[in-house]
């Protein structure tokens, strides 16, 4: 289940945007939950895009998602930004958290906003899987 | 199984050579009900081995490497191999054979006793120093004789017989440094296989290699010196030749004595007479291979023998196979010279036409024999360049289609015509596999690559000469069946890794963004990103954690440690050649103890420290770097280790300093990024304690220098490395390895180890040797420069990371809580009490 921004009760500021390495992840603690935060390259729109999903890899049961490789699958309508687990290489949709290689598995997705050059992650009701 | 078949029928096979092996393999493969129990009686001490490859035994091969097929065959249910067990008598009345003083009854008997070398009745042919060339033992004796002479001049040897076997023997002698003369009675070399022009071309090529050739020469006597050993040959024309050894390779005779004694009919020139089903006139007695006289003659080649073995296997299981006639085609590399002969090589068919191409300068002679309308291929002879053999031989009896001369021109002068082989064409003559069977393996059996087709059909698994053709057939069949034979790296790049490497190098692209923009789509993925990272690293651009390359790295390369199942990492400092000081051991041990790490000695002679959290890595490495260690690249698709034995420094048997060489090689190639991991090994003598032949590059010391082997690996599909070059000086060795590795780095596919690369490379190992050793592509200097650039540009990745605060800052558990230990990593592994956690060190940054 994805927490929509209107249900966010708290925003946690984690770091300045320029602390993130483009196209890589960092792990952050958000309300005691480990979260993987990724900064994607500017795709030409001038918009800075940051995604946040659970740091916990459901396949290996270890907190490693932030160390995965960013990528994409598909083109046009089917285009998705992705992250691949560094452990057994399952690929997840960064926007929805859904596992694309083994359907039915999902990472929690967190809302992200940028305030004063800082990354903030939203949380409220405990985020959980579907 | 025995419960179901209370009485198994007993098959006795007399003889344990290649043909006997094929029979047992074919029979047990198909005898799924276990109807037969098989007893094989072999005179030699070894299980059946590849006699055709006997000469390779001289180039340092272990005799065990020659063993045929899977050793498991001899442990199959119902199969017994008796070695050192010559059969003394066959009793067809009582249906039993006598061996080792016992009697073995049979329900079916197969005589596969092969041949013996026919030594001409020349006086002195039995003196010490006179040899034949048939078994591993013959070859071992010959080698011992030739290499332990201790003369103040090169050993001089003569080979009597200029046929296949004689030239093989001459090659073996030459390889041992013997001054060799080939003496042939006929007016040309290989009189049975090649015509006059071919023989002349062959002579020219062989003389160029330093072998003397005397044709039309009859040997009248071999004389002994005062020590009773061979020391001179006298010829019928009165001339003499001083020699230290003589090898007789003057043909073979069938070993039919057991059959004669048993009253079986034999042919005019020997051999057990059999019909087209390989049956003798006596019930349930068959003869196969070189001892069988079929269609009125015996065959001294393995291919017809294999065909006979298949026929008998089929008959024993109730089939109705018959002998289709012998395929006498041959392709050999004799003394490095390609010779091939196939079909009607002498144009004996009525009205046959010959098309000849001869280039005496390049030493090439090629001839095609065509039907009188110049349409149908009947046969041919190829000397010097036999590359067209694999394509031409299966075309015998078929219409050639294209202008026949196109097949004869040197490679590159014109594109070789692509012929569509009929299904019936025999592609692999060793194993009798047709083009149709290969196509079927793809279209019906679901094979999707060369390896699969080889396993399924056995095509190309004996002599291997048909492999290029098999590969082509597999490729075109895959295309036909809609399987795209795509070399594309992934959905983002249409190019293969090798192609991508070339464009990045030629267009001088330095960043992933540029490469993606010019040659790819999307954002990339976990397949293409690490490949590009590896390519950029091989081309010497920057540190793995530089901003543009950091995004490409797999986590192992990104944190320069190996991810383990619980999310922690393992750390491996480099220990070049496995040589380490006591203080070094203490330092590593102290680090492990202080950080509570599990330690294990690796197969690559170094120490792996497990259980490090990401945030501990910089502190661990600070300690290691301070103690003089550097990254071991255990995490990378890169050079791992150069394993060594202790060598001449300590070992009583070592002939070279293997440790010193291993250290030098490891320091030279450390950090070299490659399509897959690379491992090297150096052994200080032929005992091979470093297991160098299981490495991508293995070096084994000789009295004169180093032998280098390439393409070995352990792992899922273990491979022995193959001999690449012999007796190199250290400088030549290093240049050879430089080029081999760099050529591999540039042209291999993603995750393709050297063994697979060698196999898939057009022309295989020989073609790679042409590039690396003879510089046939003219890229040698370029490869040398690339390696020099790598060596000069090397810096320790870990030391560089520690010196850069921005890079070091990336090693945190949580970006907003860097000192908080992540409970979702580590702690779940049972170390059997080996880890005594030391004081918990504060993580500094």
Interface residues (C-beta under 8 A of the other chain):
Chain A: X12 X13 X14 X15 X19 X21 X22 X23 X24 X26 X27 X28 X29 X34 X37 X40 X41 X55 X56 X60 X62 X63 X64 X67 X68 X69 X70 X71 X72 X73 X74 X75 X79 X81 X82 X84 X86 X87 X89 X91
Chain B: X491 X492 X513 X521 X522 X523 X524 X525 X526 X529 X530 X547 X550 X551 X552 X553 X554 X555 X558 X559 X563 X565 X566 X567 X614 X810 X812 X813 X814 X815 X816 X817 X820 X822 X824 X825
